């Protein structure tokens, strides 16, 4: 398995790169989040990689951070999500945004990524709940995220849009309980 590449960046054709590693040129597919942080042509680059072996090809994918690579690996384990779709997701939103969308069960944020429909978004939410975001952010944030997710889901169930619910959620104090949070959010929404 090829886990890391280090060499000279020869070509940049989004989302493909060509990296010269001691005379051998490796074609590497990267998400746009990694692509935007690459050095210029002819400069040294190092990427963490994932080698996908299929019947018809061996394809190498590169990532600027271990976090991105780990999320990519989680995504391709999901039925119906291939490497191209996983790259599209990582290109369309940061790892933190994806973790937040999963934690708060926001299918609407996922469907904004090209190639992700409602069914795929719902499958992602179901499959990744509890898996993604567990190692992100401060330890104490999980309880707060659960409370925020519960408040958000309650507001959406009451008929508010995702946008309205998120706006109300941002105005709540960090230490609010679910019941207090819902009451405060409803007060804030009534003033809009």
SVG drawing of the C-alpha trace seen along z (x, -y; Angstrom):
<svg xmlns="http://www.w3.org/2000/svg" viewBox="-45 -41 60 48">
<polyline fill="none" stroke="black" stroke-width="0.4" points="0.0,0.0 1.3,-3.5 0.6,-5.6 2.6,-8.8 4.2,-10.5 6.9,-13.1 8.3,-14.6 8.2,-17.4 4.9,-18.7 4.9,-18.4 1.3,-19.0 -1.9,-20.4 -5.1,-19.6 -7.9,-19.6 -8.5,-17.2 -5.5,-15.4 -1.8,-15.9 1.4,-14.5 4.1,-14.1 7.7,-13.1 9.1,-10.8 12.7,-10.1 12.0,-9.7 8.6,-7.9 5.6,-10.1 2.5,-9.3 -1.0,-10.5 -2.9,-11.4 -6.5,-12.5 -7.1,-15.1 -10.1,-17.0 -10.2,-20.7 -9.5,-21.5 -6.0,-19.9 -5.6,-21.3 -6.0,-24.9 -3.2,-24.4 -0.6,-23.0 2.7,-24.7 3.6,-25.9 4.7,-23.7 8.3,-22.5 8.2,-22.7 8.4,-19.9 5.1,-18.4 4.2,-15.7 0.7,-14.0 -0.8,-11.3 -2.4,-8.8 -4.9,-6.0 -4.5,-3.4 -7.8,-2.1 -7.5,1.2 -10.3,2.0 -10.8,4.6 -9.9,2.1 -7.5,-0.3 -5.2,-1.1 -6.0,-4.7 -4.1,-6.8 -5.8,-9.6 -3.9,-12.2 -4.7,-14.4 -3.1,-17.3 -4.1,-16.1 -4.6,-12.8 -8.1,-14.1 -9.1,-14.3 -7.7,-10.9 -9.6,-9.3 -12.9,-10.9 -12.3,-9.7 -11.8,-6.2 -15.0,-6.4 -17.0,-7.7 -15.9,-5.0 -17.0,-2.3 -20.6,-3.5 -22.7,-1.6 -23.3,-3.8 -20.5,-6.2 -17.5,-5.8 -14.1,-7.5 -15.4,-10.2 -18.3,-11.0 -16.1,-11.1 -13.7,-13.5 -16.7,-15.6 -17.9,-15.8 -14.4,-16.7 -14.2,-19.3 -17.6,-20.8 -17.2,-21.1 -14.4,-21.0 -14.0,-18.0 -15.3,-20.2 -18.4,-21.2 -19.1,-17.6 -18.7,-16.5 -21.1,-19.3 -23.7,-18.4 -23.5,-14.7 -23.8,-15.6 -26.7,-17.9 -28.3,-15.5 -28.5,-18.2 -29.2,-16.5 -29.8,-19.9 -26.2,-20.9 -25.0,-17.6 -27.4,-17.9 -25.7,-21.2 -22.6,-19.2 -22.7,-18.4 -23.6,-14.7 -25.3,-14.2 -29.0,-13.7 -31.4,-13.4 -31.2,-9.6 -27.4,-9.6 -27.4,-12.5 -29.7,-10.5 -27.5,-7.4 -24.4,-9.4 -26.2,-10.8 -27.2,-7.4 -23.9,-5.6 -21.6,-8.3 -23.6,-9.2 -21.3,-8.5 -18.3,-7.7 -17.5,-11.1 -16.6,-14.0 -15.9,-11.7 -12.2,-12.7 -12.7,-16.3 -12.8,-19.3 -12.7,-19.6 -13.9,-16.7 -16.7,-18.6 -18.2,-19.7 -20.0,-16.4 -22.6,-17.0 -23.2,-20.5 -23.4,-19.2 -26.0,-16.6 -28.1,-19.3 -27.8,-21.6 -28.8,-18.8 -31.8,-18.0 -32.9,-21.7 -32.3,-22.0 -34.4,-18.8 -37.2,-20.1 -37.4,-23.4 -37.4,-21.7 -40.1,-19.3 -42.1,-22.4 -42.0,-23.6 -39.0,-26.0 -36.6,-25.9 -33.0,-24.7 -31.8,-28.3 -34.2,-29.7 -33.4,-27.0 -29.7,-27.5 -30.1,-31.2 -32.0,-30.8 -29.5,-28.1 -26.6,-30.6 -28.3,-33.0 -28.6,-30.6 -26.3,-30.6 -23.8,-27.7 -25.0,-26.2 -28.7,-26.0 -30.5,-22.8 -32.7,-21.3 -36.0,-22.5 -34.7,-26.0 -32.9,-26.1 -36.2,-25.3 -38.1,-28.0 -35.4,-30.6 -35.1,-29.7 -38.9,-30.0 -38.9,-33.4 -36.1,-34.5 -37.9,-33.1 -41.1,-34.9 -39.3,-38.2 -38.1,-37.6"/>
</svg>
